[in-house]
Amino acid sequence: MTAAVMPGVRTREARAVAAGVLAVAAVYPALPVHPAVACPLRAATGIPCPLCGLTRAVVAAVHGHLGTSLAFNPGGIVFVALALTVLLRPQWLARLRIPWWSVAVFAGALWVWNIGFNPTFHQLLIR
């Protein structure tokens, strides 16, 4: 079973969100205060979720630091690429069909990365 990536989402709104995400990521390092948003799973259990490190990864990718972005979370580069696609070629996503199981596999791979290989988190689990 497949489903559209963005069913029912209008192009104008999707482009506005993508532009907003990229703009915030571009100015994030220059902000005087960074909001302290804690991952609920990591706060409760000490185990990082699949999305832990994604904000830092997106900021690093937007600034061209792809190696650093990959170290924080490989999903950051995918997220930036998706945002750029929505911004520049939104009609491509209207035709794209992704099987639901592949989203689960991708999230599982990010979780394995965060738990086992991410230099930010895996030292926390060895103790």
C-alpha positions as CSV (number, residue, x, y, z in Angstrom):
1,M,0.0,0.0,0.0
2,T,1.4,3.4,-0.9
3,A,0.3,6.9,-0.1
4,A,1.2,10.3,-1.2
5,V,3.9,12.0,0.8
6,M,1.8,15.2,1.2
7,P,-1.8,14.3,0.6
8,G,-4.1,17.3,0.6
9,V,-1.3,19.8,1.2
10,R,-1.4,22.8,-1.0
11,T,1.7,23.8,-2.8
12,R,1.7,27.4,-1.4
13,E,1.6,26.3,2.2
14,A,4.2,23.5,1.7
15,R,6.6,26.0,0.1
16,A,6.0,28.5,2.9
17,V,6.8,25.8,5.5
18,A,9.9,24.7,3.6
19,A,11.2,28.2,3.2
20,G,10.5,28.9,6.9
21,V,12.4,25.8,8.0
22,L,15.4,26.7,5.8
23,A,15.4,30.3,6.9
24,V,15.3,29.4,10.6
25,A,18.1,26.9,10.1
26,A,20.2,29.6,8.4
27,V,19.9,32.1,11.2
28,Y,19.8,29.7,14.1
29,P,23.5,30.0,15.1
30,A,23.1,33.8,15.2
31,L,20.2,33.7,17.6
32,P,21.1,35.0,21.0
33,V,19.0,32.4,22.8
34,H,18.3,28.8,21.7
35,P,15.1,27.3,23.0
36,A,15.7,24.3,25.3
37,V,13.6,21.6,23.7
38,A,14.2,18.3,25.3
39,C,13.3,15.0,23.7
40,P,10.7,13.3,25.9
41,L,12.0,9.8,25.3
42,R,15.6,10.8,26.1
43,A,14.5,12.8,29.1
44,A,12.6,9.9,30.5
45,T,14.8,7.0,29.6
46,G,18.2,8.4,28.5
47,I,17.8,6.7,25.1
48,P,17.8,9.0,22.1
49,C,14.8,8.8,19.7
50,P,15.3,8.5,15.9
51,L,15.0,12.3,15.6
52,C,17.4,13.3,18.3
53,G,20.1,15.6,16.8
54,L,18.0,16.5,13.8
55,T,17.9,20.2,14.6
56,R,21.7,20.4,14.8
57,A,21.9,18.2,11.6
58,V,19.6,20.5,9.6
59,V,21.5,23.6,10.8
60,A,24.8,22.1,9.9
61,A,23.5,20.9,6.5
62,V,22.1,24.4,5.6
63,H,25.5,25.9,6.5
64,G,27.3,23.4,4.2
65,H,28.9,21.2,6.9
66,L,27.7,17.9,5.6
67,G,30.1,15.7,7.6
68,T,29.0,17.3,10.8
69,S,25.3,17.0,9.7
70,L,25.8,13.3,9.1
71,A,27.4,12.9,12.5
72,F,24.5,14.5,14.3
73,N,21.8,12.7,12.4
74,P,21.8,11.4,8.8
75,G,18.2,12.4,8.4
76,G,19.2,16.1,8.5
77,I,20.6,16.0,4.9
78,V,17.5,14.1,3.8
79,F,15.3,16.7,5.5
80,V,17.1,19.6,3.8
81,A,16.9,17.9,0.5
82,L,13.2,17.3,0.9
83,A,12.7,21.0,2.0
84,L,14.6,22.2,-1.1
85,T,12.6,19.9,-3.3
86,V,9.3,21.3,-1.9
87,L,10.6,24.8,-2.3
88,L,12.0,24.5,-5.9
89,R,10.0,21.6,-7.4
90,P,6.8,20.9,-5.4
91,Q,5.2,19.1,-8.4
92,W,7.8,16.3,-8.0
93,L,6.4,15.4,-4.5
94,A,2.8,15.4,-5.9
95,R,3.8,12.4,-8.1
96,L,6.0,10.7,-5.5
97,R,4.6,7.5,-3.8
98,I,6.4,6.0,-0.8
99,P,5.5,2.7,0.8
100,W,4.6,3.2,4.5
101,W,7.0,0.4,5.5
102,S,10.0,2.3,4.0
103,V,9.3,5.2,6.4
104,A,9.4,2.8,9.3
105,V,12.6,1.3,8.0
106,F,14.2,4.7,7.6
107,A,13.1,5.7,11.2
108,G,14.5,2.4,12.5
109,A,17.8,3.0,10.7
110,L,18.0,6.5,12.3
111,W,17.3,5.0,15.7
112,V,20.1,2.4,15.2
113,W,22.4,5.2,14.2
114,N,21.6,7.3,17.3
115,I,21.9,4.4,19.7
116,G,24.9,2.6,18.3
117,F,27.0,5.0,16.2
118,N,26.1,8.6,16.9
119,P,29.1,10.2,18.6
120,T,26.8,12.5,20.7
121,F,24.7,9.7,22.2
122,H,26.3,6.3,22.1
123,Q,28.8,7.1,25.0
124,L,25.8,7.7,27.2
125,L,24.5,4.2,26.8
126,I,27.9,2.4,27.5
127,R,27.9,3.5,31.1
